[in-house]
Amino acid sequence: MEKISILNSKEIKNILKLVKERWEAELNKKYAFLMNPKNKIFLVNMDISRIDLNNLRINNLGLYFGEIINNKELRLSIEGSQIIGPLAKKNVLDLSEEEAKDYMKGTDLDKKTKDKGFMIIKHKDDYLGTGKSNGEKIYNYTPKERRINS
């Protein structure tokens, strides 16, 4: 069983710093942040502090927000991109309808960007997740079970 830990204020500040640096977004601090041993971040209601997690067998808890990679990058989940996307002032890539359809099928996109790194992917008002740009191509991180078939 995985051990889920509640993050302390220093660890939360690091996550908020990664969000601020990458997307120039200010995340509301009304959430408690949890992390599993695989560096996956989950958001839960602040009332989680009332529960003793040590005596519970829990596979996961809360909303999957993203993953910390090498302690210096944050790859947002689809839900994480939907939370941060409307707040983001940079590194948001708006796709055409055809590109969005391809992206949702799991296709990497041949699309040039001025910045490299994780980008929030959107189409109109819909946030589709996070892809990673190398400047020439956007690599798709949509899980296979969440891709559309057609």
Buried (B, 14 or more C-beta within 10 A) or exposed (E): EEEBEBBEEEBBEBBBEBBEBBBEBEBEEEBBBBBBEEBBBBBBEEEBEEEEBEEEEEEEBBBBBBBBEEEEBBBBBBBBBBBBBEBBEEBBBEBEEEBBBBBBEBBBBEBEBEEEBBBBBBBEEEBBBBBBBEEEBBEBBBEEEEEEEE
